[in-house]
Amino acid sequence: MQESAESAETLALQALGWLAADQDLLPVFLGATGAGVDDLKTRAGDPEFLASVLDFLLMDDRWIAGFCDAVSAPYDRPMRARAALPGGAQVNWT
């Protein structure tokens, strides 16, 4: 099932909230993305920033499981949501 851009953004916002509440993981996210604490508020409506939230989350299966368990989402939903946001289309080289 393909995600709509709107539902993908909603899931990414949930992921951002989940990351912001995790005092151990938030600094890792900020360091990996180069974002600052102010960016969390000012760019929360930016689909490209939300895509970076999902990109980060998708780097570790434990983070995916923790987030999905917290929001009662299937484990493949962040990947489907990422595909619906800017830059998420899979490239076919053939």
C-alpha positions, 0 to 999 in steps of 0.5 A: 500500500502506497502512502500519501504525502500527507500521511507520510508527513504525519508519520514523520512528525510523530517520529520527530516527536518520538526522537525529541523525547528520547534524550539519548537519541536526540543528540545523535539525530542532531549530530547526524543531520546537522540540525539544531534544536531550533530546527526541530520547531521551525522546519517541522512542516518542511517535507524535506526535513521530515524526510531526513527524520525518516532517513535517520530512523531507517538507519537502525532496526532498533529505532524503527521497532521502538518508534513503531511500537510506540505509535502502534505502526507496522514496521514497514510503515516508516519505509513506505512513508519515506518513499512518499516524501521528497527524494524517496522515489526508488531509482531504477537504473535499467 
